[in-house]
Amino acid sequence: MKTIAEPLILSIAETVRLLGLPRRTLYRLMNAGALPPSFKLGGKRVFRRADLEKWIALGLPPIERFLTLTERKR
């Protein structure tokens, strides 16, 4: 039996399901700069699954702290 790998890039709908948030709350957090960086891919806003999982594992730190811990730039 084949197993299906989890997608590495998540759409807004997939991110909402992963985080268990209403879509409106996700957009509010995005606008506040409180989530790991997202980017446009093919005209759609997407997130890296690894960034979201790392952010969760670190205890949902403020984004500047998350970026420092992961040595990423906005």
N, CA, C and O atoms as a Maestro MAE file, in Angstrom:
{
 s_m_m2io_version
 :::
 2.0.0
}

f_m_ct {
 s_m_title
 :::
 protein
 m_atom[296] {
  # First column is atom index #
  i_m_mmod_type
  r_m_x_coord
  r_m_y_coord
  r_m_z_coord
  i_m_residue_number
  s_m_chain_name
  s_m_pdb_residue_name
  s_m_pdb_atom_name
  i_m_atomic_number
  :::
  1 25 0.833 -1.178 0.000 1 A "MET " " N  " 7
  2 3 0.000 0.000 0.000 1 A "MET " " CA " 6
  3 2 0.882 1.247 0.000 1 A "MET " " C  " 6
  4 15 1.805 1.361 0.806 1 A "MET " " O  " 8
  5 25 0.595 2.175 -0.901 2 A "LYS " " N  " 7
  6 3 1.361 3.409 -0.985 2 A "LYS " " CA " 6
  7 2 0.877 4.404 0.056 2 A "LYS " " C  " 6
  8 15 -0.314 4.489 0.356 2 A "LYS " " O  " 8
  9 25 1.819 5.148 0.595 3 A "THR " " N  " 7
  10 3 1.449 6.235 1.491 3 A "THR " " CA " 6
  11 2 1.627 7.542 0.734 3 A "THR " " C  " 6
  12 15 2.558 7.690 -0.057 3 A "THR " " O  " 8
  13 25 0.746 8.469 0.978 4 A "ILE " " N  " 7
  14 3 0.817 9.754 0.323 4 A "ILE " " CA " 6
  15 2 1.583 10.704 1.233 4 A "ILE " " C  " 6
  16 15 1.242 10.874 2.404 4 A "ILE " " O  " 8
  17 25 2.626 11.322 0.677 5 A "ALA " " N  " 7
  18 3 3.439 12.257 1.451 5 A "ALA " " CA " 6
  19 2 2.655 13.544 1.708 5 A "ALA " " C  " 6
  20 15 1.850 13.970 0.881 5 A "ALA " " O  " 8
  21 25 2.901 14.144 2.849 6 A "GLU " " N  " 7
  22 3 2.283 15.426 3.175 6 A "GLU " " CA " 6
  23 2 2.874 16.485 2.247 6 A "GLU " " C  " 6
  24 15 4.070 16.449 1.957 6 A "GLU " " O  " 8
  25 25 2.055 17.426 1.776 7 A "PRO " " N  " 7
  26 3 2.582 18.473 0.895 7 A "PRO " " CA " 6
  27 2 3.561 19.370 1.650 7 A "PRO " " C  " 6
  28 15 3.382 19.640 2.837 7 A "PRO " " O  " 8
  29 25 4.581 19.821 0.959 8 A "LEU " " N  " 7
  30 3 5.579 20.703 1.547 8 A "LEU " " CA " 6
  31 2 5.121 22.154 1.550 8 A "LEU " " C  " 6
  32 15 5.518 22.946 2.404 8 A "LEU " " O  " 8
  33 25 4.280 22.485 0.582 9 A "ILE " " N  " 7
  34 3 3.743 23.837 0.438 9 A "ILE " " CA " 6
  35 2 2.246 23.775 0.693 9 A "ILE " " C  " 6
  36 15 1.544 22.936 0.127 9 A "ILE " " O  " 8
  37 25 1.757 24.675 1.555 10 A "LEU " " N  " 7
  38 3 0.351 24.654 1.940 10 A "LEU " " CA " 6
  39 2 -0.384 25.891 1.450 10 A "LEU " " C  " 6
  40 15 0.111 27.012 1.571 10 A "LEU " " O  " 8
  41 25 -1.559 25.674 0.901 11 A "SER " " N  " 7
  42 3 -2.448 26.765 0.520 11 A "SER " " CA " 6
  43 2 -3.036 27.382 1.788 11 A "SER " " C  " 6
  44 15 -2.827 26.882 2.893 11 A "SER " " O  " 8
  45 25 -3.765 28.461 1.609 12 A "ILE " " N  " 7
  46 3 -4.454 29.072 2.746 12 A "ILE " " CA " 6
  47 2 -5.406 28.062 3.393 12 A "ILE " " C  " 6
  48 15 -5.433 27.929 4.616 12 A "ILE " " O  " 8
  49 25 -6.183 27.356 2.578 13 A "ALA " " N  " 7
  50 3 -7.142 26.376 3.113 13 A "ALA " " CA " 6
  51 2 -6.420 25.275 3.894 13 A "ALA " " C  " 6
  52 15 -6.887 24.870 4.959 13 A "ALA " " O  " 8
  53 25 -5.304 24.794 3.384 14 A "GLU " " N  " 7
  54 3 -4.545 23.746 4.079 14 A "GLU " " CA " 6
  55 2 -3.916 24.279 5.357 14 A "GLU " " C  " 6
  56 15 -3.837 23.567 6.358 14 A "GLU " " O  " 8
  57 25 -3.470 25.531 5.327 15 A "THR " " N  " 7
  58 3 -2.875 26.153 6.513 15 A "THR " " CA " 6
  59 2 -3.923 26.321 7.606 15 A "THR " " C  " 6
  60 15 -3.644 26.079 8.780 15 A "THR " " O  " 8
  61 25 -5.127 26.735 7.221 16 A "VAL " " N  " 7
  62 3 -6.233 26.864 8.170 16 A "VAL " " CA " 6
  63 2 -6.504 25.522 8.849 16 A "VAL " " C  " 6
  64 15 -6.687 25.459 10.065 16 A "VAL " " O  " 8
  65 25 -6.528 24.453 8.057 17 A "ARG " " N  " 7
  66 3 -6.772 23.116 8.632 17 A "ARG " " CA " 6
  67 2 -5.621 22.696 9.550 17 A "ARG " " C  " 6
  68 15 -5.854 22.164 10.636 17 A "ARG " " O  " 8
  69 25 -4.390 22.932 9.117 18 A "LEU " " N  " 7
  70 3 -3.234 22.542 9.930 18 A "LEU " " CA " 6
  71 2 -3.231 23.263 11.280 18 A "LEU " " C  " 6
  72 15 -2.985 22.649 12.318 18 A "LEU " " O  " 8
  73 25 -3.505 24.558 11.256 19 A "LEU " " N  " 7
  74 3 -3.454 25.346 12.484 19 A "LEU " " CA " 6
  75 2 -4.752 25.292 13.285 19 A "LEU " " C  " 6
  76 15 -4.775 25.673 14.455 19 A "LEU " " O  " 8
  77 25 -5.825 24.823 12.665 20 A "GLY " " N  " 7
  78 3 -7.106 24.751 13.363 20 A "GLY " " CA " 6
  79 2 -7.692 26.119 13.644 20 A "GLY " " C  " 6
  80 15 -8.319 26.337 14.680 20 A "GLY " " O  " 8
  81 25 -7.486 27.038 12.715 21 A "LEU " " N  " 7
  82 3 -7.965 28.407 12.874 21 A "LEU " " CA " 6
  83 2 -9.046 28.726 11.848 21 A "LEU " " C  " 6
  84 15 -9.075 28.141 10.766 21 A "LEU " " O  " 8
  85 25 -9.928 29.650 12.190 22 A "PRO " " N  " 7
  86 3 -10.824 30.154 11.153 22 A "PRO " " CA " 6
  87 2 -10.010 30.953 10.121 22 A "PRO " " C  " 6
  88 15 -8.982 31.543 10.454 22 A "PRO " " O  " 8
  89 25 -10.473 30.962 8.895 23 A "ARG " " N  " 7
  90 3 -9.773 31.678 7.820 23 A "ARG " " CA " 6
  91 2 -9.567 33.149 8.187 23 A "ARG " " C  " 6
  92 15 -8.500 33.714 7.950 23 A "ARG " " O  " 8
  93 25 -10.594 33.756 8.763 24 A "ARG " " N  " 7
  94 3 -10.499 35.170 9.130 24 A "ARG " " CA " 6
  95 2 -9.368 35.415 10.137 24 A "ARG " " C  " 6
  96 15 -8.644 36.405 10.035 24 A "ARG " " O  " 8
  97 25 -9.225 34.520 11.094 25 A "THR " " N  " 7
  98 3 -8.151 34.648 12.082 25 A "THR " " CA " 6
  99 2 -6.792 34.490 11.425 25 A "THR " " C  " 6
  100 15 -5.847 35.201 11.769 25 A "THR " " O  " 8
  101 25 -6.687 33.565 10.485 26 A "LEU " " N  " 7
  102 3 -5.425 33.385 9.765 26 A "LEU " " CA " 6
  103 2 -5.046 34.676 9.046 26 A "LEU " " C  " 6
  104 15 -3.899 35.115 9.124 26 A "LEU " " O  " 8
  105 25 -6.001 35.286 8.348 27 A "TYR " " N  " 7
  106 3 -5.715 36.540 7.649 27 A "TYR " " CA " 6
  107 2 -5.352 37.653 8.620 27 A "TYR " " C  " 6
  108 15 -4.480 38.472 8.333 27 A "TYR " " O  " 8
  109 25 -6.015 37.684 9.761 28 A "ARG " " N  " 7
  110 3 -5.706 38.691 10.769 28 A "ARG " " CA " 6
  111 2 -4.255 38.520 11.259 28 A "ARG " " C  " 6
  112 15 -3.521 39.499 11.391 28 A "ARG " " O  " 8
  113 25 -3.857 37.278 11.524 29 A "LEU " " N  " 7
  114 3 -2.484 37.010 11.958 29 A "LEU " " CA " 6
  115 2 -1.481 37.332 10.858 29 A "LEU " " C  " 6
  116 15 -0.404 37.861 11.131 29 A "LEU " " O  " 8
  117 25 -1.834 37.014 9.617 30 A "MET " " N  " 7
  118 3 -0.950 37.343 8.491 30 A "MET " " CA " 6
  119 2 -0.747 38.848 8.399 30 A "MET " " C  " 6
  120 15 0.383 39.319 8.266 30 A "MET " " O  " 8
  121 25 -1.841 39.603 8.469 31 A "ASN " " N  " 7
  122 3 -1.762 41.062 8.370 31 A "ASN " " CA " 6
  123 2 -0.988 41.680 9.520 31 A "ASN " " C  " 6
  124 15 -0.368 42.732 9.361 31 A "ASN " " O  " 8
  125 25 -1.021 41.035 10.673 32 A "ALA " " N  " 7
  126 3 -0.278 41.519 11.842 32 A "ALA " " CA " 6
  127 2 1.186 41.098 11.803 32 A "ALA " " C  " 6
  128 15 1.978 41.519 12.647 32 A "ALA " " O  " 8
  129 25 1.550 40.266 10.825 33 A "GLY " " N  " 7
  130 3 2.929 39.782 10.746 33 A "GLY " " CA " 6
  131 2 3.264 38.800 11.848 33 A "GLY " " C  " 6
  132 15 4.414 38.716 12.277 33 A "GLY " " O  " 8
  133 25 2.267 38.051 12.313 34 A "ALA " " N  " 7
  134 3 2.447 37.152 13.449 34 A "ALA " " CA " 6
  135 2 2.664 35.698 13.056 34 A "ALA " " C  " 6
  136 15 2.778 34.836 13.927 34 A "ALA " " O  " 8
  137 25 2.722 35.415 11.763 35 A "LEU " " N  " 7
  138 3 2.931 34.047 11.279 35 A "LEU " " CA " 6
  139 2 4.260 33.956 10.547 35 A "LEU " " C  " 6
  140 15 4.787 34.969 10.087 35 A "LEU " " O  " 8
  141 25 4.801 32.757 10.437 36 A "PRO " " N  " 7
  142 3 5.994 32.599 9.607 36 A "PRO " " CA " 6
  143 2 5.718 33.140 8.198 36 A "PRO " " C  " 6
  144 15 4.569 33.184 7.759 36 A "PRO " " O  " 8
  145 25 6.762 33.543 7.507 37 A "PRO " " N  " 7
  146 3 6.585 34.148 6.191 37 A "PRO " " CA " 6
  147 2 5.813 33.254 5.212 37 A "PRO " " C  " 6
  148 15 5.999 32.038 5.168 37 A "PRO " " O  " 8
  149 25 4.953 33.892 4.440 38 A "SER " " N  " 7
  150 3 4.262 33.224 3.345 38 A "SER " " CA " 6
  151 2 4.810 33.836 2.056 38 A "SER " " C  " 6
  152 15 5.557 34.814 2.087 38 A "SER " " O  " 8
  153 25 4.435 33.257 0.947 39 A "PHE " " N  " 7
  154 3 4.874 33.816 -0.333 39 A "PHE " " CA " 6
  155 2 3.854 33.489 -1.399 39 A "PHE " " C  " 6
  156 15 2.987 32.634 -1.217 39 A "PHE " " O  " 8
  157 25 3.974 34.189 -2.519 40 A "LYS " " N  " 7
  158 3 3.072 33.961 -3.646 40 A "LYS " " CA " 6
  159 2 3.681 32.911 -4.555 40 A "LYS " " C  " 6
  160 15 4.867 32.954 -4.882 40 A "LYS " " O  " 8
  161 25 2.848 31.972 -4.954 41 A "LEU " " N  " 7
  162 3 3.262 30.924 -5.882 41 A "LEU " " CA " 6
  163 2 2.124 30.746 -6.873 41 A "LEU " " C  " 6
  164 15 1.033 30.311 -6.505 41 A "LEU " " O  " 8
  165 25 2.378 31.081 -8.119 42 A "GLY " " N  " 7
  166 3 1.333 30.974 -9.128 42 A "GLY " " CA " 6
  167 2 0.132 31.849 -8.819 42 A "GLY " " C  " 6
  168 15 -0.999 31.486 -9.141 42 A "GLY " " O  " 8
  169 25 0.364 32.993 -8.202 43 A "GLY " " N  " 7
  170 3 -0.717 33.907 -7.881 43 A "GLY " " CA " 6
  171 2 -1.466 33.586 -6.604 43 A "GLY " " C  " 6
  172 15 -2.403 34.298 -6.244 43 A "GLY " " O  " 8
  173 25 -1.069 32.523 -5.908 44 A "LYS " " N  " 7
  174 3 -1.734 32.143 -4.655 44 A "LYS " " CA " 6
  175 2 -0.775 32.306 -3.486 44 A "LYS " " C  " 6
  176 15 0.429 32.091 -3.624 44 A "LYS " " O  " 8
  177 25 -1.311 32.685 -2.348 45 A "ARG " " N  " 7
  178 3 -0.525 32.811 -1.123 45 A "ARG " " CA " 6
  179 2 -0.352 31.432 -0.518 45 A "ARG " " C  " 6
  180 15 -1.329 30.707 -0.332 45 A "ARG " " O  " 8
  181 25 0.893 31.062 -0.207 46 A "VAL " " N  " 7
  182 3 1.188 29.742 0.344 46 A "VAL " " CA " 6
  183 2 2.193 29.861 1.494 46 A "VAL " " C  " 6
  184 15 2.892 30.864 1.641 46 A "VAL " " O  " 8
  185 25 2.235 28.805 2.296 47 A "PHE " " N  " 7
  186 3 3.181 28.707 3.415 47 A "PHE " " CA " 6
  187 2 4.006 27.447 3.255 47 A "PHE " " C  " 6
  188 15 3.550 26.465 2.670 47 A "PHE " " O  " 8
  189 25 5.216 27.478 3.775 48 A "ARG " " N  " 7
  190 3 6.035 26.263 3.843 48 A "ARG " " CA " 6
  191 2 5.588 25.477 5.073 48 A "ARG " " C  " 6
  192 15 5.565 26.015 6.179 48 A "ARG " " O  " 8
  193 25 5.238 24.227 4.888 49 A "ARG " " N  " 7
  194 3 4.814 23.366 6.003 49 A "ARG " " CA " 6
  195 2 5.899 23.331 7.077 49 A "ARG " " C  " 6
  196 15 5.592 23.423 8.266 49 A "ARG " " O  " 8
  197 25 7.148 23.203 6.678 50 A "ALA " " N  " 7
  198 3 8.248 23.099 7.638 50 A "ALA " " CA " 6
  199 2 8.319 24.336 8.537 50 A "ALA " " C  " 6
  200 15 8.582 24.219 9.734 50 A "ALA " " O  " 8
  201 25 8.083 25.527 7.960 51 A "ASP " " N  " 7
  202 3 8.099 26.758 8.768 51 A "ASP " " CA " 6
  203 2 6.991 26.735 9.809 51 A "ASP " " C  " 6
  204 15 7.221 27.066 10.972 51 A "ASP " " O  " 8
  205 25 5.800 26.349 9.398 52 A "LEU " " N  " 7
  206 3 4.675 26.316 10.328 52 A "LEU " " CA " 6
  207 2 4.893 25.278 11.427 52 A "LEU " " C  " 6
  208 15 4.624 25.545 12.598 52 A "LEU " " O  " 8
  209 25 5.378 24.101 11.049 53 A "GLU " " N  " 7
  210 3 5.618 23.057 12.050 53 A "GLU " " CA " 6
  211 2 6.718 23.465 13.025 53 A "GLU " " C  " 6
  212 15 6.617 23.184 14.219 53 A "GLU " " O  " 8
  213 25 7.757 24.118 12.538 54 A "LYS " " N  " 7
  214 3 8.842 24.586 13.400 54 A "LYS " " CA " 6
  215 2 8.324 25.667 14.354 54 A "LYS " " C  " 6
  216 15 8.647 25.658 15.542 54 A "LYS " " O  " 8
  217 25 7.524 26.593 13.831 55 A "TRP " " N  " 7
  218 3 6.944 27.665 14.635 55 A "TRP " " CA " 6
  219 2 6.101 27.080 15.768 55 A "TRP " " C  " 6
  220 15 6.176 27.537 16.908 55 A "TRP " " O  " 8
  221 25 5.300 26.066 15.442 56 A "ILE " " N  " 7
  222 3 4.483 25.395 16.454 56 A "ILE " " CA " 6
  223 2 5.368 24.695 17.478 56 A "ILE " " C  " 6
  224 15 5.135 24.812 18.681 56 A "ILE " " O  " 8
  225 25 6.382 23.967 17.012 57 A "ALA " " N  " 7
  226 3 7.285 23.233 17.910 57 A "ALA " " CA " 6
  227 2 8.033 24.166 18.857 57 A "ALA " " C  " 6
  228 15 8.365 23.781 19.978 57 A "ALA " " O  " 8
  229 25 8.298 25.391 18.409 58 A "LEU " " N  " 7
  230 3 9.000 26.365 19.249 58 A "LEU " " CA " 6
  231 2 8.061 27.083 20.205 58 A "LEU " " C  " 6
  232 15 8.501 27.932 20.980 58 A "LEU " " O  " 8
  233 25 6.774 26.755 20.161 59 A "GLY " " N  " 7
  234 3 5.817 27.347 21.090 59 A "GLY " " CA " 6
  235 2 5.168 28.622 20.579 59 A "GLY " " C  " 6
  236 15 4.740 29.452 21.382 59 A "GLY " " O  " 8
  237 25 5.084 28.799 19.275 60 A "LEU " " N  " 7
  238 3 4.448 29.971 18.649 60 A "LEU " " CA " 6
  239 2 5.095 31.283 19.079 60 A "LEU " " C  " 6
  240 15 4.405 32.205 19.515 60 A "LEU " " O  " 8
  241 25 6.419 31.369 18.956 61 A "PRO " " N  " 7
  242 3 7.084 32.600 19.394 61 A "PRO " " CA " 6
  243 2 6.715 33.782 18.489 61 A "PRO " " C  " 6
  244 15 6.262 33.586 17.361 61 A "PRO " " O  " 8
  245 25 6.912 35.013 18.993 62 A "PRO " " N  " 7
  246 3 6.737 36.168 18.112 62 A "PRO " " CA " 6
  247 2 7.597 35.963 16.859 62 A "PRO " " C  " 6
  248 15 8.654 35.334 16.917 62 A "PRO " " O  " 8
  249 25 7.140 36.488 15.757 63 A "ILE " " N  " 7
  250 3 7.775 36.176 14.477 63 A "ILE " " CA " 6
  251 2 9.236 36.603 14.418 63 A "ILE " " C  " 6
  252 15 10.051 35.897 13.823 63 A "ILE " " O  " 8
  253 25 9.589 37.729 15.013 64 A "GLU " " N  " 7
  254 3 10.997 38.156 14.987 64 A "GLU " " CA " 6
  255 2 11.879 37.138 15.721 64 A "GLU " " C  " 6
  256 15 12.994 36.846 15.288 64 A "GLU " " O  " 8
  257 25 11.380 36.614 16.811 65 A "ARG " " N  " 7
  258 3 12.123 35.581 17.553 65 A "ARG " " CA " 6
  259 2 12.232 34.311 16.718 65 A "ARG " " C  " 6
  260 15 13.294 33.691 16.659 65 A "ARG " " O  " 8
  261 25 11.143 33.927 16.079 66 A "PHE " " N  " 7
  262 3 11.151 32.747 15.210 66 A "PHE " " CA " 6
  263 2 12.195 32.899 14.105 66 A "PHE " " C  " 6
  264 15 12.959 31.975 13.827 66 A "PHE " " O  " 8
  265 25 12.214 34.070 13.482 67 A "LEU " " N  " 7
  266 3 13.173 34.295 12.390 67 A "LEU " " CA " 6
  267 2 14.609 34.255 12.906 67 A "LEU " " C  " 6
  268 15 15.505 33.760 12.222 67 A "LEU " " O  " 8
  269 25 14.826 34.775 14.115 68 A "THR " " N  " 7
  270 3 16.159 34.715 14.718 68 A "THR " " CA " 6
  271 2 16.551 33.269 15.015 68 A "THR " " C  " 6
  272 15 17.667 32.846 14.713 68 A "THR " " O  " 8
  273 25 15.632 32.521 15.604 69 A "LEU " " N  " 7
  274 3 15.912 31.126 15.950 69 A "LEU " " CA " 6
  275 2 16.180 30.265 14.720 69 A "LEU " " C  " 6
  276 15 16.972 29.325 14.772 69 A "LEU " " O  " 8
  277 25 15.523 30.587 13.631 70 A "THR " " N  " 7
  278 3 15.682 29.784 12.408 70 A "THR " " CA " 6
  279 2 16.635 30.437 11.417 70 A "THR " " C  " 6
  280 15 16.840 29.936 10.311 70 A "THR " " O  " 8
  281 25 17.222 31.577 11.831 71 A "GLU " " N  " 7
  282 3 18.180 32.309 10.993 71 A "GLU " " CA " 6
  283 2 17.619 32.635 9.623 71 A "GLU " " C  " 6
  284 15 18.309 32.518 8.611 71 A "GLU " " O  " 8
  285 25 16.363 33.044 9.603 72 A "ARG " " N  " 7
  286 3 15.693 33.422 8.351 72 A "ARG " " CA " 6
  287 2 15.470 34.917 8.328 72 A "ARG " " C  " 6
  288 15 15.388 35.557 9.377 72 A "ARG " " O  " 8
  289 25 15.375 35.460 7.164 73 A "LYS " " N  " 7
  290 3 15.065 36.872 7.011 73 A "LYS " " CA " 6
  291 2 13.677 37.014 6.452 73 A "LYS " " C  " 6
  292 15 13.219 36.169 5.683 73 A "LYS " " O  " 8
  293 25 13.009 38.067 6.829 74 A "ARG " " N  " 7
  294 3 11.678 38.338 6.317 74 A "ARG " " CA " 6
  295 2 11.739 38.684 4.872 74 A "ARG " " C  " 6
  296 15 10.706 38.948 4.256 74 A "ARG " " O  " 8
  :::
 }
 m_bond[295] {
  # First column is bond index #
  i_m_from
  i_m_to
  i_m_order
  :::
  1 1 2 1
  2 2 3 1
  3 3 4 2
  4 3 5 1
  5 5 6 1
  6 6 7 1
  7 7 8 2
  8 7 9 1
  9 9 10 1
  10 10 11 1
  11 11 12 2
  12 11 13 1
  13 13 14 1
  14 14 15 1
  15 15 16 2
  16 15 17 1
  17 17 18 1
  18 18 19 1
  19 19 20 2
  20 19 21 1
  21 21 22 1
  22 22 23 1
  23 23 24 2
  24 23 25 1
  25 25 26 1
  26 26 27 1
  27 27 28 2
  28 27 29 1
  29 29 30 1
  30 30 31 1
  31 31 32 2
  32 31 33 1
  33 33 34 1
  34 34 35 1
  35 35 36 2
  36 35 37 1
  37 37 38 1
  38 38 39 1
  39 39 40 2
  40 39 41 1
  41 41 42 1
  42 42 43 1
  43 43 44 2
  44 43 45 1
  45 45 46 1
  46 46 47 1
  47 47 48 2
  48 47 49 1
  49 49 50 1
  50 50 51 1
  51 51 52 2
  52 51 53 1
  53 53 54 1
  54 54 55 1
  55 55 56 2
  56 55 57 1
  57 57 58 1
  58 58 59 1
  59 59 60 2
  60 59 61 1
  61 61 62 1
  62 62 63 1
  63 63 64 2
  64 63 65 1
  65 65 66 1
  66 66 67 1
  67 67 68 2
  68 67 69 1
  69 69 70 1
  70 70 71 1
  71 71 72 2
  72 71 73 1
  73 73 74 1
  74 74 75 1
  75 75 76 2
  76 75 77 1
  77 77 78 1
  78 78 79 1
  79 79 80 2
  80 79 81 1
  81 81 82 1
  82 82 83 1
  83 83 84 2
  84 83 85 1
  85 85 86 1
  86 86 87 1
  87 87 88 2
  88 87 89 1
  89 89 90 1
  90 90 91 1
  91 91 92 2
  92 91 93 1
  93 93 94 1
  94 94 95 1
  95 95 96 2
  96 95 97 1
  97 97 98 1
  98 98 99 1
  99 99 100 2
  100 99 101 1
  101 101 102 1
  102 102 103 1
  103 103 104 2
  104 103 105 1
  105 105 106 1
  106 106 107 1
  107 107 108 2
  108 107 109 1
  109 109 110 1
  110 110 111 1
  111 111 112 2
  112 111 113 1
  113 113 114 1
  114 114 115 1
  115 115 116 2
  116 115 117 1
  117 117 118 1
  118 118 119 1
  119 119 120 2
  120 119 121 1
  121 121 122 1
  122 122 123 1
  123 123 124 2
  124 123 125 1
  125 125 126 1
  126 126 127 1
  127 127 128 2
  128 127 129 1
  129 129 130 1
  130 130 131 1
  131 131 132 2
  132 131 133 1
  133 133 134 1
  134 134 135 1
  135 135 136 2
  136 135 137 1
  137 137 138 1
  138 138 139 1
  139 139 140 2
  140 139 141 1
  141 141 142 1
  142 142 143 1
  143 143 144 2
  144 143 145 1
  145 145 146 1
  146 146 147 1
  147 147 148 2
  148 147 149 1
  149 149 150 1
  150 150 151 1
  151 151 152 2
  152 151 153 1
  153 153 154 1
  154 154 155 1
  155 155 156 2
  156 155 157 1
  157 157 158 1
  158 158 159 1
  159 159 160 2
  160 159 161 1
  161 161 162 1
  162 162 163 1
  163 163 164 2
  164 163 165 1
  165 165 166 1
  166 166 167 1
  167 167 168 2
  168 167 169 1
  169 169 170 1
  170 170 171 1
  171 171 172 2
  172 171 173 1
  173 173 174 1
  174 174 175 1
  175 175 176 2
  176 175 177 1
  177 177 178 1
  178 178 179 1
  179 179 180 2
  180 179 181 1
  181 181 182 1
  182 182 183 1
  183 183 184 2
  184 183 185 1
  185 185 186 1
  186 186 187 1
  187 187 188 2
  188 187 189 1
  189 189 190 1
  190 190 191 1
  191 191 192 2
  192 191 193 1
  193 193 194 1
  194 194 195 1
  195 195 196 2
  196 195 197 1
  197 197 198 1
  198 198 199 1
  199 199 200 2
  200 199 201 1
  201 201 202 1
  202 202 203 1
  203 203 204 2
  204 203 205 1
  205 205 206 1
  206 206 207 1
  207 207 208 2
  208 207 209 1
  209 209 210 1
  210 210 211 1
  211 211 212 2
  212 211 213 1
  213 213 214 1
  214 214 215 1
  215 215 216 2
  216 215 217 1
  217 217 218 1
  218 218 219 1
  219 219 220 2
  220 219 221 1
  221 221 222 1
  222 222 223 1
  223 223 224 2
  224 223 225 1
  225 225 226 1
  226 226 227 1
  227 227 228 2
  228 227 229 1
  229 229 230 1
  230 230 231 1
  231 231 232 2
  232 231 233 1
  233 233 234 1
  234 234 235 1
  235 235 236 2
  236 235 237 1
  237 237 238 1
  238 238 239 1
  239 239 240 2
  240 239 241 1
  241 241 242 1
  242 242 243 1
  243 243 244 2
  244 243 245 1
  245 245 246 1
  246 246 247 1
  247 247 248 2
  248 247 249 1
  249 249 250 1
  250 250 251 1
  251 251 252 2
  252 251 253 1
  253 253 254 1
  254 254 255 1
  255 255 256 2
  256 255 257 1
  257 257 258 1
  258 258 259 1
  259 259 260 2
  260 259 261 1
  261 261 262 1
  262 262 263 1
  263 263 264 2
  264 263 265 1
  265 265 266 1
  266 266 267 1
  267 267 268 2
  268 267 269 1
  269 269 270 1
  270 270 271 1
  271 271 272 2
  272 271 273 1
  273 273 274 1
  274 274 275 1
  275 275 276 2
  276 275 277 1
  277 277 278 1
  278 278 279 1
  279 279 280 2
  280 279 281 1
  281 281 282 1
  282 282 283 1
  283 283 284 2
  284 283 285 1
  285 285 286 1
  286 286 287 1
  287 287 288 2
  288 287 289 1
  289 289 290 1
  290 290 291 1
  291 291 292 2
  292 291 293 1
  293 293 294 1
  294 294 295 1
  295 295 296 2
  :::
 }
}
